[in-house]
Amino acid sequence: MTQERRLILVTNDDGVQAKGINELIEALRDLGDLVVFAPDGARSGMSSAITSAMPLRYRLERKEAGLAVYSCSGTPVDCVKLAINEVLDRKPDLLVSGINHGGNMAIAVNYSGTMGAAAEGCILDVPSLGVSLLNHSTDADFTESCRLGRRVAGRVMEEGLPTGTYLNLNIPDIPQVKGIKVCRQAAGRWEHEYMRTETPHGTPAFWLTGEFENRLPIHPDNDTLALDGGYASLVPCKIDVTDYAYMAQLKKSYEQE
């Protein structure tokens, strides 16, 4: 690694061996030096979980000019924290999390380990981006995801991001994406979330499943509609979750008693 080239930290929640992250690595190679610091296995659905009851471990998987790849025993957020605090010799110029096998649009942003890692990068003052493809297959075609992920990553490196803001890029699973639409997060939730089965001993067991349903009002610029229309969705997300409008109302209720 050299001080002259920009430094990009790459992570994910599908594990260091996943096709998505390995194709992303190749797509970003010309933008700067890459350090990949990713879980040693699948950690999907971890959101912003951190490991506190046991020590973390990491190991170097491979190293070559402009690239170092590490695996870590922790969650995606653990990977970001450990890499920036203990492993890297300087703060990254960019963090890219992905490419995730499966979409992280709408309410899924709150559950996603991919987006948890991007949020953590933002907390640590690193411009951060999560990239997801709407295909869960281990052998999905990431061509369009790499093209669009690299496009957004390059622009973020040049223009930066506002303090406290990170980006959520989702790509539809089609051969040619029409373009990128800047969107709002769709309002909705998962319905019928569990499939009930039984263990061999006759006790109930539950598999996470379900269907996403948009909730009214359905805004024409939401991310699910853009993806359904053949566009990639780009949603700017905030770390600050304060409801400022309701904050004013609460002040009237509690501070003027």
C-alpha positions as CSV (number, residue, x, y, z in Angstrom):
1,M,0.0,0.0,0.0
2,T,1.2,3.5,-0.8
3,Q,0.4,6.8,0.7
4,E,0.0,8.3,-2.8
5,R,-3.0,6.2,-3.8
6,R,-6.4,6.5,-2.2
7,L,-7.4,3.8,0.2
8,I,-10.7,1.8,-0.1
9,L,-12.0,-0.5,2.6
10,V,-14.2,-3.2,1.3
11,T,-16.4,-5.5,3.4
12,N,-19.7,-7.4,3.2
13,D,-22.1,-9.7,5.2
14,D,-21.9,-12.8,2.9
15,G,-18.4,-13.7,3.8
16,V,-15.0,-13.1,2.3
17,Q,-15.4,-16.0,-0.1
18,A,-18.7,-14.7,-1.7
19,K,-18.8,-14.0,-5.4
20,G,-20.3,-10.5,-4.9
21,I,-17.4,-9.1,-2.9
22,N,-14.8,-10.7,-5.1
23,E,-16.2,-9.3,-8.2
24,L,-16.5,-5.9,-6.5
25,I,-12.8,-6.1,-5.7
26,E,-11.9,-6.3,-9.4
27,A,-14.3,-3.5,-10.3
28,L,-12.7,-1.1,-7.8
29,R,-9.0,-2.0,-8.3
30,D,-8.2,1.0,-10.5
31,L,-9.7,3.5,-8.0
32,G,-7.1,3.0,-5.4
33,D,-5.4,0.5,-3.0
34,L,-7.9,-1.9,-1.5
35,V,-8.1,-3.5,1.9
36,V,-10.7,-6.2,2.1
37,F,-11.8,-7.0,5.7
38,A,-14.8,-9.2,5.7
39,P,-16.4,-11.9,7.8
40,D,-15.0,-15.5,7.6
41,G,-18.5,-16.7,6.8
42,A,-22.1,-15.6,6.1
43,R,-23.4,-12.9,8.6
44,S,-26.6,-11.8,6.8
45,G,-29.2,-10.0,8.9
46,M,-26.7,-8.7,11.5
47,S,-27.6,-5.1,11.1
48,S,-25.3,-3.1,13.4
49,A,-24.5,-6.1,15.7
50,I,-21.1,-6.1,17.5
51,T,-19.2,-8.8,19.3
52,S,-18.7,-8.0,23.0
53,A,-18.6,-11.4,24.9
54,M,-15.6,-12.9,23.1
55,P,-12.4,-11.7,21.4
56,L,-12.2,-11.1,17.7
57,R,-9.7,-12.7,15.5
58,Y,-8.6,-12.0,11.9
59,R,-6.1,-13.4,9.5
60,L,-4.5,-12.4,6.2
61,E,-5.9,-14.5,3.3
62,R,-3.8,-13.0,0.5
63,K,-1.7,-10.0,-0.4
64,E,-0.5,-8.5,-3.6
65,A,0.3,-5.1,-5.1
66,G,-2.5,-2.8,-4.2
67,L,-4.7,-5.4,-2.4
68,A,-4.8,-7.1,1.0
69,V,-7.6,-9.5,1.9
70,Y,-8.4,-10.3,5.5
71,S,-11.1,-12.6,7.1
72,C,-12.5,-11.8,10.5
73,S,-14.4,-13.9,13.0
74,G,-16.9,-11.1,13.8
75,T,-19.9,-9.3,12.3
76,P,-19.7,-6.8,9.4
77,V,-19.6,-3.9,11.9
78,D,-16.9,-5.7,13.8
79,C,-14.9,-5.8,10.6
80,V,-15.2,-2.1,10.0
81,K,-14.4,-1.2,13.6
82,L,-11.4,-3.5,13.8
83,A,-10.0,-2.6,10.4
84,I,-10.1,1.1,11.0
85,N,-9.0,1.1,14.6
86,E,-6.4,-1.6,14.6
87,V,-5.3,-2.7,11.1
88,L,-5.2,0.1,8.7
89,D,-2.3,2.6,8.8
90,R,-4.6,5.5,7.9
91,K,-8.3,6.3,7.6
92,P,-9.8,5.0,4.3
93,D,-11.0,7.5,1.7
94,L,-14.0,5.3,1.0
95,L,-15.8,2.3,2.4
96,V,-17.8,0.0,0.1
97,S,-19.9,-2.8,1.6
98,G,-21.2,-5.6,-0.8
99,I,-22.0,-6.6,-3.3
100,N,-24.7,-8.2,-1.3
101,H,-26.5,-11.3,-2.6
102,G,-30.1,-10.0,-2.2
103,G,-31.7,-6.6,-2.1
104,N,-31.6,-4.2,0.8
105,M,-34.3,-1.8,-0.3
106,A,-37.1,-0.3,1.9
107,I,-37.3,-1.6,5.5
108,A,-34.5,-4.2,4.8
109,V,-31.9,-1.4,5.3
110,N,-32.6,-1.7,9.1
111,Y,-31.8,-5.5,9.2
112,S,-29.0,-5.7,6.7
113,G,-25.4,-6.5,7.8
114,T,-24.3,-5.0,4.5
115,M,-25.9,-1.6,5.4
116,G,-24.9,-1.9,9.0
117,A,-21.3,-1.9,7.9
118,A,-21.9,1.1,5.7
119,A,-23.5,2.9,8.6
120,E,-20.5,2.1,10.8
121,G,-18.1,3.6,8.2
122,C,-20.2,6.7,8.2
123,I,-20.1,6.9,12.1
124,L,-16.3,6.7,11.8
125,D,-16.3,9.6,9.3
126,V,-15.6,7.6,6.2
127,P,-17.7,8.2,3.1
128,S,-19.6,4.9,2.9
129,L,-21.7,3.0,0.4
130,G,-23.6,-0.3,0.5
131,V,-24.3,-2.1,-2.8
132,S,-26.8,-4.9,-3.2
133,L,-28.1,-7.0,-6.1
134,L,-31.7,-8.3,-6.1
135,N,-30.5,-11.9,-6.5
136,H,-29.7,-14.4,-3.7
137,S,-28.0,-16.9,-5.9
138,T,-24.4,-17.7,-5.0
139,D,-23.5,-17.6,-8.7
140,A,-25.5,-14.4,-9.7
141,D,-24.4,-12.2,-12.5
142,F,-22.9,-9.1,-10.9
143,T,-21.9,-7.3,-14.2
144,E,-24.4,-4.5,-13.8
145,S,-23.9,-4.2,-10.1
146,C,-20.1,-3.8,-10.5
147,R,-20.6,-1.2,-13.2
148,L,-23.0,0.9,-11.2
149,G,-21.3,0.3,-7.9
150,R,-18.0,1.5,-9.4
151,R,-19.7,4.5,-10.9
152,V,-21.2,5.6,-7.5
153,A,-18.0,4.8,-5.6
154,G,-15.9,6.9,-8.0
155,R,-18.2,9.9,-7.6
156,V,-18.3,9.6,-3.9
157,M,-14.5,9.6,-3.8
158,E,-14.4,12.8,-5.9
159,E,-17.3,14.6,-4.3
160,G,-17.5,13.2,-0.7
161,L,-20.7,12.9,1.3
162,P,-22.4,15.1,3.9
163,T,-21.4,14.3,7.5
164,G,-23.7,11.7,8.9
165,T,-25.0,10.5,5.5
166,Y,-24.2,7.2,3.7
167,L,-25.6,5.6,0.5
168,N,-27.7,2.6,-0.2
169,L,-27.5,1.4,-3.8
170,N,-29.7,-1.5,-5.0
171,I,-29.6,-3.0,-8.5
172,P,-32.4,-5.0,-10.2
173,D,-31.5,-8.5,-11.5
174,I,-31.8,-7.7,-15.2
175,P,-29.2,-7.8,-18.0
176,Q,-29.2,-4.0,-18.6
177,V,-30.2,-1.5,-16.0
178,K,-31.9,1.7,-17.4
179,G,-30.0,4.0,-15.0
180,I,-29.8,5.2,-11.5
181,K,-32.7,6.9,-9.7
182,V,-32.2,8.8,-6.5
183,C,-35.0,7.6,-4.2
184,R,-36.6,7.7,-0.9
185,Q,-36.9,4.5,1.2
186,A,-40.2,2.8,0.5
187,A,-42.6,2.6,3.5
188,G,-43.7,-1.0,4.2
189,R,-43.1,-4.1,6.2
190,W,-42.8,-7.9,5.9
191,E,-46.0,-9.9,6.3
192,H,-46.4,-13.6,7.1
193,E,-42.8,-13.6,8.3
194,Y,-42.5,-17.2,9.5
195,M,-43.2,-20.6,8.1
196,R,-44.0,-23.1,10.8
197,T,-42.6,-26.6,10.7
198,E,-41.8,-29.3,13.3
199,T,-38.6,-30.8,14.5
200,P,-38.2,-34.7,14.4
201,H,-39.3,-34.6,18.1
202,G,-42.6,-32.9,17.2
203,T,-41.8,-29.5,18.7
204,P,-42.5,-26.3,16.6
205,A,-39.8,-24.7,14.6
206,F,-40.0,-21.5,12.5
207,W,-38.2,-20.5,9.3
208,L,-38.0,-16.7,8.4
209,T,-39.8,-16.0,5.2
210,G,-42.6,-13.6,4.3
211,E,-43.6,-11.1,1.6
212,F,-42.9,-7.3,1.5
213,E,-45.9,-5.1,1.2
214,N,-45.7,-1.4,0.5
215,R,-47.8,0.8,2.8
216,L,-49.8,3.9,1.9
217,P,-49.0,6.5,0.8
218,I,-46.9,5.0,-1.9
219,H,-44.6,7.8,-3.1
220,P,-43.7,7.7,-6.8
221,D,-40.0,8.2,-6.0
222,N,-39.6,5.3,-3.6
223,D,-36.9,2.7,-4.1
224,T,-39.1,-0.4,-4.7
225,L,-40.9,1.3,-7.6
226,A,-37.6,2.3,-9.2
227,L,-36.3,-1.2,-9.0
228,D,-39.6,-2.6,-10.4
229,G,-39.2,-0.2,-13.3
230,G,-35.7,-1.5,-14.2
231,Y,-33.7,1.3,-12.5
232,A,-31.1,1.0,-9.8
233,S,-32.2,2.9,-6.6
234,L,-29.8,5.2,-4.7
235,V,-31.1,6.2,-1.3
236,P,-29.2,8.7,1.0
237,C,-29.4,7.4,4.6
238,K,-28.8,9.2,7.8
239,I,-27.2,8.1,11.1
240,D,-29.2,10.7,13.1
241,V,-32.7,9.1,13.6
242,T,-34.1,12.0,15.6
243,D,-37.7,13.0,14.6
244,Y,-37.2,16.8,14.7
245,A,-40.8,17.6,13.9
246,Y,-42.1,15.5,16.8
247,M,-39.3,16.8,19.0
248,A,-40.9,20.3,18.9
249,Q,-44.2,18.8,19.9
250,L,-42.7,16.8,22.8
251,K,-41.0,20.0,24.1
252,K,-44.4,21.6,24.3
253,S,-45.8,18.6,26.2
254,Y,-42.9,18.0,28.7
255,E,-41.0,21.2,29.0
256,Q,-43.9,23.6,29.5
257,E,-45.7,21.6,32.2
